[in-house]
């Protein structure tokens, strides 16, 4: 968020997609992401770039795309795709099986793998999470945020200001 806010200030009146394409063209996008504490910065830079290109080519509409559409972009698996949909669309149904949700399911006695599953196993665990959310009287997004908050560890805030001079980031 701070990355896009700071870069939006630099690229006045641009969307985040314009910002990503400009950053890719003018700067070292992976190193910029690293500066903002965005993990797996090389992979994330490729993901951001491919999303921006797909949007401008008219191949992807983030308002209507499916989880499988998002998964077709490099770096987006079932968890990232579903979390995006959950927290961007009202009444979205799905579950992001991140480490927090897997810990939660394990604590409840479910048989879960150590890392995010794929295929049938993902869909089975997703059904459990949707059922648990319903039992708790929460939407899947509310339940996801509740579990994430319960299991996440507060991190140290990172500096969010950046100075751009002559094509370099400081």
Secondary structure, 3 states (H helix, E strand, C coil): CHHHHHHHHHCCCCCHHHHHHHHHHHCCHHHHHHHCCCCCHHHHHHHHHHHHHHHHCCCCCCCCCCHHHHHCCCCCCHHHHHHHHHHHCCCCCCCCCCHHHHHHHHHCCCCCCCCCCCHHHHHHHHHHHHHHHHHCCCCHHHHHHHHHHHHCCCCCCCCCCCCEECCEEC
